[in-house]
Amino acid sequence: MHEMSIALAVIDQVETAAAQHPEVTAVRSVRLKVGELAGVVPDSLTFCFELACAGTLLEGAELVTEEVPGLARCTPCAREWAVGMPPRLNCPGCDGSAVELLAGRELQITDVRWERGDPAPAAAREPIPEEC
C-alpha cells in the first residue's frame, strides 16, 4: 500500500516546515490536492495518515483531500476534455493521440493549519515586602 509511504512523506514535510517555527505546538489540518490520475486512493491515504500521525506533531490532525479531475488537450486540434477513469487519452474530436495532460497527476500540499503556543509569560517579580 503506497498510501502509507505518501502519508509518511507528507508528515515529514509538514514537520520540517513546522521546525522552522519554534512556536508551533501542533498541526490541526493538512490539505492536499490529489489528482485523479495520481494512483492514490484518498480514503486509504486518510486512513494511513491517521495511523502515521500517532506520536508526532500532527497527532489528531485532519487530512483534507481535494480531488483534481484529469484534463487533457489535443496538440493538433487544441480540444480539451476530462480524461476520466479509466483515462481516455485519445482526442474525442479528432481521435489524435498527441495529447498533453494538463491536470490530474497532482499530489501537493496546499495548506497546513497549525497551532502556535502562547509566548512565554514574563517572569513574575516577587513583591517587595512593605517595611513597617
C-alpha positions as CSV (number, residue, x, y, z in Angstrom):
1,M,0.0,0.0,0.0
2,H,1.9,3.0,-1.2
3,E,-0.5,5.4,0.5
4,M,1.4,4.8,3.8
5,S,4.7,6.0,2.2
6,I,2.8,9.1,0.8
7,A,1.4,9.8,4.3
8,L,4.8,9.4,5.9
9,A,6.3,11.8,3.3
10,V,3.6,14.4,3.9
11,I,4.2,14.2,7.7
12,D,7.9,14.6,7.2
13,Q,7.4,17.7,5.0
14,V,5.0,19.3,7.5
15,E,7.3,18.5,10.5
16,T,10.2,20.0,8.6
17,A,8.2,23.2,7.9
18,A,7.0,23.4,11.5
19,A,10.5,23.1,12.8
20,Q,11.3,26.4,11.1
21,H,8.7,28.0,13.5
22,P,9.5,27.0,17.1
23,E,6.2,28.5,18.4
24,V,4.3,25.7,16.6
25,T,2.8,23.4,19.1
26,A,0.5,21.2,17.0
27,V,-0.8,20.7,13.5
28,R,-4.6,20.8,13.1
29,S,-5.1,20.1,9.4
30,V,-3.3,19.4,6.2
31,R,-4.9,20.0,2.8
32,L,-3.7,18.0,-0.2
33,K,-4.5,18.2,-3.9
34,V,-4.8,14.7,-5.2
35,G,-5.1,14.2,-9.0
36,E,-7.5,11.6,-10.4
37,L,-4.5,10.1,-12.3
38,A,-2.1,10.1,-9.4
39,G,-2.8,6.5,-8.5
40,V,-3.8,7.4,-4.9
41,V,-7.0,6.2,-3.1
42,P,-8.0,9.2,-0.9
43,D,-9.8,7.1,1.7
44,S,-6.7,4.8,2.1
45,L,-4.4,7.8,2.3
46,T,-6.6,9.3,5.1
47,F,-6.5,6.0,7.0
48,C,-2.7,5.8,6.7
49,F,-2.3,9.4,7.6
50,E,-4.2,8.9,10.8
51,L,-2.1,5.9,11.8
52,A,1.2,7.5,10.8
53,C,0.5,10.7,12.8
54,A,0.4,9.0,16.1
55,G,3.1,10.3,18.4
56,T,4.0,13.2,16.1
57,L,3.3,16.9,16.0
58,L,0.5,16.0,13.6
59,E,-1.3,13.6,16.0
60,G,-5.1,14.3,15.7
61,A,-4.6,16.4,12.5
62,E,-7.3,16.2,9.8
63,L,-6.3,15.3,6.3
64,V,-8.4,17.1,3.8
65,T,-8.1,15.9,0.2
66,E,-9.2,17.9,-2.8
67,E,-9.6,15.7,-5.8
68,V,-8.4,17.2,-9.1
69,P,-10.0,15.7,-12.3
70,G,-7.8,14.6,-15.1
71,L,-7.8,17.1,-18.0
72,A,-6.1,16.7,-21.4
73,R,-5.5,18.8,-24.5
74,C,-5.1,17.5,-28.1
75,T,-1.9,19.0,-29.6
76,P,-3.2,19.1,-33.2
77,C,-6.7,20.4,-32.7
78,A,-6.4,22.1,-29.2
79,R,-9.6,20.4,-27.9
80,E,-9.6,19.9,-24.1
81,W,-11.6,17.2,-22.3
82,A,-12.0,15.5,-19.0
83,V,-9.9,12.3,-19.1
84,G,-12.0,10.3,-16.6
85,M,-11.2,6.8,-15.2
86,P,-10.2,4.7,-16.9
87,P,-8.4,7.5,-18.7
88,R,-9.4,8.4,-22.3
89,L,-6.2,9.5,-23.9
90,N,-7.3,9.8,-27.5
91,C,-8.9,13.1,-28.5
92,P,-12.7,12.8,-28.7
93,G,-12.7,15.4,-31.5
94,C,-10.1,14.1,-34.0
95,D,-9.1,10.8,-32.4
96,G,-5.5,12.0,-32.3
97,S,-3.0,10.6,-29.8
98,A,-0.7,13.6,-29.5
99,V,-2.1,14.5,-26.1
100,E,-0.8,16.8,-23.3
101,L,-2.1,16.1,-19.7
102,L,-3.0,19.4,-18.2
103,A,-4.2,18.2,-14.8
104,G,-4.9,15.1,-12.8
105,R,-1.4,14.0,-11.7
106,E,-1.1,16.4,-8.7
107,L,-0.1,15.3,-5.3
108,Q,0.6,18.5,-3.5
109,I,0.3,20.0,0.0
110,T,-1.7,23.2,-0.5
111,D,-2.3,24.3,3.1
112,V,-1.3,23.5,6.7
113,R,-3.1,24.8,9.8
114,W,-1.1,24.7,12.9
115,E,-1.4,25.9,16.5
116,R,1.1,28.3,17.9
117,G,1.8,28.3,21.7
118,D,1.3,31.5,23.7
119,P,4.5,33.4,24.1
120,A,6.2,32.6,27.4
121,P,4.9,34.9,30.1
122,A,7.4,37.4,31.5
123,A,8.9,36.2,34.8
124,A,6.8,37.3,37.7
125,R,8.6,39.5,40.1
126,E,8.4,38.8,43.8
127,P,6.5,41.5,45.6
128,I,8.7,43.8,47.7
129,P,7.7,43.4,51.3
130,E,6.4,46.5,52.8
131,E,8.5,47.8,55.7
132,C,6.8,49.0,58.8
